[in-house]
Amino acid sequence: MRRKIAVVTTSVLQVKFFLVPHLTELQKEFDVTLVLNNDYPELLASLGLPVRIKLMDIQRKVSPVKDLAALTKLVLFFRKEKFDMVHSVNPKAGLLAIVASWLVRVPVRAHIFQGEVWANKQGLWRFILKNLDRLVSFCATNLTVVSQSERRILIAEKVIGASKSRVLGNGSIGGVDLARFKPEPKTRSELRSRFGYEDQHVVYMYLGRLTGEKGLHELAQAFDRVASLHPEARLHLVGPDEDNIQQSYVGLIDRHPGRIQIEPFSKTPHHDLQVADVLVLPSHREGFGVVIIEAAALGVPAIGSRIYGISDALVEGQTGLMFQPKDHNDLAKVMVEMLDPQLRNALGEAARRRVQEQFDQHMVIAAFMEYHRTLLKATA
């Protein structure tokens, strides 16, 4: 009889960008149910997932009434289905699903830590959020962390224990599909032409959720300074606007007409990245920074904030450059350094080699599958 696994997350985007290969492989050996909030119905339908889907209103942001309702529904659902394993993927899903599975004593309760909400908070709010992560750690039987630097921080902060946690392979959630993320000169030429980018233009790209905690305000300030001195600089943003970022960029766009593009959420990040000369990830917090290694697979070097998580995805001075988090002046300085084509080429080539050697999706998913087999075998 096939063992039963529930995978719980809060967003279709999480599934789209990180979980499709995991779910596909898990279903080959186990009876898998995906529990999630259907925040992008059309996208979910287009994914064609080979698993059972249970829709549940699990909000990403704090919502006490809805959170309690979701916890109750999860308890009832887990009790009815009698899963052998519950695996949660992001902070809110982890809190609700792991606590619910602990209440009904699901044998294997696994959670993935991938960037802490409290990392850039202060005072009481940081204390509360950190202790909620400690609650997840207490209720879980097994924990994975997406990067070694994040795991070290979590252990040092006494959020998780060393014996209960591990990093699979070299880190990240799912690695990079090298068959999709690869240099495509023809696609690059066509896309750059469509956006009006010429050969001499240097395109800095951000790809991800458009929110303040991703450092988009500092990026605007930094680009304003760079663009004022270097006419070849261009800025290209792609992602769902969750923080009204586009409105905050109006003044910047007015000052540098024709040099900034903001595109909505895309289903084809492997094509979007073809436009880039440099990937910029100025996050305030990050579990790993998957977009950095996706860009690297195309030979695109990265600029990242000097924080845990990003420091695993990017080797400073070898595959990209780093700057002090929240420091737009330091970011601008590094962006200017990246105008050097020889530097970009050297970093990009090294980044591509590193991804091929350490983050091939096949290697990461193989480790993920073996992890699940081992956990479920122990409870057989």
N, C-alpha and C positions, 0 to 999 in steps of 0.2 A: 504494500500500500504506500502511495506517495505521501511524503511528509508535507504538512501544510505551513506555508509562510505568508505572513501579512507584511507588506512593505508600506510604510506610512510616510506621507509628505504633505506639504501645504500648497503646492503649486504645480500646475501643468508645465510651467517653464523649467522647473527643477527636473521633471521627468524628461522633457525634450532634450535638454542640454547635457544631462548627466546619467540618466537611469535606463534609457532604452536598451542598451546592450546588456546591462545587468539583468533586467527583467526577462529579456529574450533567452538568455542562457539559463537563468534560474528555472524558467518554465519547462525546460527540457528534462529536468530531473525532479522538480518539485511541483506541488499544487500551489500556485502563487495568486494572491489577491492584492491588488494595488488599492490602497485607501488614500483618497486625496480630495482636496477642495477643487472643484472644477471652475477655476477662474478664467480659463481660455477654452470654452467648449469646442469651438471649431478646430483648434489646434489638437486637442485631445483626440477628437474623432479622426483627424488625419494621421495620427501616429500609428494606427493599426496594431496596437499592442496585443500580444498573444496571451494575455492574462485576464483574469476576472477583475472587474473594476467596481469598487464600492465608493460612491460619492458621499462625502461628508463635509459639513461646513466647519473646517478647521482653519481659522483665520491666522494669517502670518503675524499680524500685530496684536498687541495686548487688547483683549476684549473680554472682561471677566464673565459676563453673562453667557456669551457665546462659547467661551472656553469651558465653562462648567457644563454647558449643554453637550459640547463635543466630547468631553471626558466621560459623561454618562453614557452617551451613545457608543463610544468605543468599548467601555466596560461590558455593555450588553452584547455588542457584536462579538467581542472576543470570547465571552462566556458561551455564546451560542455556537460559534464556529470551532472552538477548541483547537486553536492553532498550536503547532509545535514550536513556532518561532515568530516573533514580531521584530521587525527591523525598521527603525525610524531614521530619517535622513536629515532633518534640519531642526533648529532649536525648539520651535513651538511643537512640531510633530513629535520630537523626542520627549518633551515634557508630558504631553497628553498621552501619547501611545505607550511610553515606557511605564508611566504610573498606572495607567489602565491595565496593562498586561501584568504588572506586579500585583495589582489587586485581585486578579483572577488566576494568578500563578501560572502564566504561560511559561513553559520550561526554559526556553531560550529567549532572552530579552536583550537585543543588540541595538546599539545606537552609534551613529557616525557623528563625531564632532568635526565641524568644518567652518570654524570662524565663530567667535563668541560675541554675542550682542553686547555684553558688559565691557568688552575690551576698551572701548573709547567712551565709557560713561564715568561719572564721578559720583561720590557721596552715597546717599541712601539707595538710589536707583541701581548703582553698580553692585552694592551689597545684596540687594534683593535678587537681581538677575544671576549673580554668581552663585548664590545659594540655591536657586532653581536648577542650575546646572549640576550642583552637588547632589540635589535630589534625584536627578536623572541618573547620575553615576551610581548612587546608592541602590536605586531600584533595578538597574540593568544588571544582567549577568555578564555581559561582554561589551567592550567598547573598542571602536577603532577611531583613529585620528588621521586626518588627511595629510599631515606633514609632521616631520620630526620636530621642527621648531615649535609648532603648536602643542604637540604632546609634552615637550619639556616645560612650556609655560603652564599648561594645565596641571602638571604634576607639582611644579613649584608653587602654584597658587592653591594647592591642596583641593583642587576640584575633582581630580581623578587619581586613582592609584596606579602605580607602575605595573602591578601584577595583573590587573584587569584590562589593561589597554595595550594596543599595538598599532603600528602603522603597516599597512599592507604594501609589500614591495618598496618602491622608492617614493610612495606617496601619490597624492591626487585621488579623485574618486574613481575615474574610469580611464585615465590616460588619454591618448590621442589616437583617433582612427587615421592612420597614416595613408590609407587609401583615399580618404576624402580631403584631409588637410595636407596638401602638397602644392608646390609652386605650379601655377598655370599661367604662363606668359600671355597667351591669347586672351584669357579672361581678364587678366590684370590690365592689358592694353585697352580692352573694350570698356571696362568699368571706369578706368581713369579718364578715358575720353568722354564718357557719359557725364561725369561730374566736372569736366573742364580742367582736369589736372594734366599738366604738361610734364615732359621728362625732367625739367629742371626743378619742378616743385617737390618739396619734401612734405609728405603727408603723415601727420601724427594722428593715430587713430585710437579712440576709446571704444570698446565693444562690451556692453553689459547693461545692467540696470542703471538708468539715469537718476541717481539719488545723491544727496549731499554727502552721505557717509562714504561714497565711492571717490570723494575728492574732486568732484566736478567744478566746484566753485574755485578751488585753488588752481585747477587746470585752466579755467577761464582767465584768471589773473596772470598766470604764467604765459599763456599764449598771447595775451594782450601785449606783454613786454617783448616777447620774441618776435611777434609779427611787426611791431613798430620798427624793429631794426633789421629784419631779414625778410625781404619781399617774397622769397621763395617758400616760406612756411605756410602750411595749410593745416586745418584742423577738421577732423571727420569723426562725428559721434554717431553710434548706432546702438539703439536699445529702447526698451519701453520706458517712457517718461513717468516715473512714479513720484517725482518731487517737484513737478512744474519747472524743471531745469530749463526747458526751451525758453520760457518767459524770462528767466534770469539772464539769458544769453543775448537778449535783444540789443542791449547797448553795445556789447562786444561785436555783434554782427554789423551793426550800424557803423562802427569805427573801422571795420575791416571788411567792406563789402566784397562778396564773391570768394571769400577765403575760408569760410566756415560752412560745413554741411552738417545738418542734424537729420538723421534718418530714423524712422520708427523701428520697432522690433522686427527682426528678420528671422526666417526659418533656415537661412543658408549662411551661417557664420563663416564656413570654409570659403565661400565666395566673397563675402564682405571683406575679409582680411586680405584679399589679393590687392586691394587698393593701397594698403599701408606700406609706408617706408619704416615707420617706428610705431610699435604698440605702446600706449601709455596707460598704466594702471595706478592711479594716485590714491588708492584706498586708504581709509583710516583703520580698517580691520579686514582681514582676509584669512581664510583657512589654508588656502593653497595658491590660488591665482591660476586656474586652469587656462584662461584665455592667453596667458603668457606662453605656455607650452604649445597651445594651438597655433599661435602666431609663429613660434619658433619652428614648428614643423614646415612652415612656408619659407623659412629663412629670414623671418622678420625679427629683428632684435627688439628688446623691450626696455622701457623705463618704468621702474616700480618704486613705490614708497618703501623705505627701509623698516619693514615691520615683519613679525613672524608670519609664516605662510608664504608670503611673496619671496622671502629669502630662500625658500626651498625650490620655488619654480624658476628662479633667476639666480645665476651665479654672477655676482657683481664683478664687473671688469672683464668677464669672459663671455657671457651670453647677453649681457645688457648692463645698464647703469641704474643706480639707485639714488634717491634723494631723501632728505629728512621729511617725515610725514607732516602734512599741513603747512609746509614751508614753500609758498609759491615762488619765492625768490630762488631758492635752491633748485626747485623744479625747472624754472626758466633757464638757469645756468646749465643744467644737464641737457635740456632740450636743444640748447645752442650747440653743445658738444656733439650731439647726434646729427647736426647738419653736415658733418664730415663724412663723405661717402665711403672712404676707406675704412673708417671706424665702423660704420653701419654694416658693411660687407663682412668684415672680420667677425664681428659679434654675431651676425646673422648666421654665418656658416657654422660657427661653434655651437650656436643654439640648436640648429637643425640636427647636428651630429648627436648632441646630448639627448634630444627627444627620441631619436631613433634607438639609442642604446639603452635608455632608462624608462621611457614612458610610452612605449608601444602599447596600444590598447589591449592587444592579445595577451601580453604579459600581465597587465593589471587585472583584467577580468579573470584570468586563470587563477591568480592569487585570491581574488574575491570568491570564486567558486569553491576553491579548496577550503577557505575559511568557513563557509557555510556547511560544507560536507563534514568537516571536523566537529563543528559545534553540534550539529544534529546527530552525528554518530555517537557522540558522548551521552546523548539522552535517549538513545534507542532502547 
